[in-house]
Amino acid sequence: MSKGKVLLGVLAGVAVGAALGILFAPDKGWNTRKRISKKAEDLTDDLRDKFDEFLDSISVKVDEVKEEVTDITEKAKSRTKEANKEAKTATA
């Protein structure tokens, strides 16, 4: 299971637990709705932050892979040039 799915599951569980806790708490309706709204905003902000961190980590990984592919490509080009030179000297 990927880290993103686990994180999303944990955040969803926390949100449901917080909502149920607030709904079953003995308080006035307007106060309960206010607390639910505040919790939703907090969870949304947390989720947005985690998603941004996830995108940043994916971006870093993509950049690393691009660099590796570039290095491998350059090495392959270099080896091909060397092999061509050796083939020309061998046939000459």
Salt bridges, closest charged atoms under 4 A:
ASP27 OD2 - ARG35 NH1 3.55
ASP42 OD1 - LYS38 NZ 3.11
ASP45 OD1 - ARG48 NH1 3.53
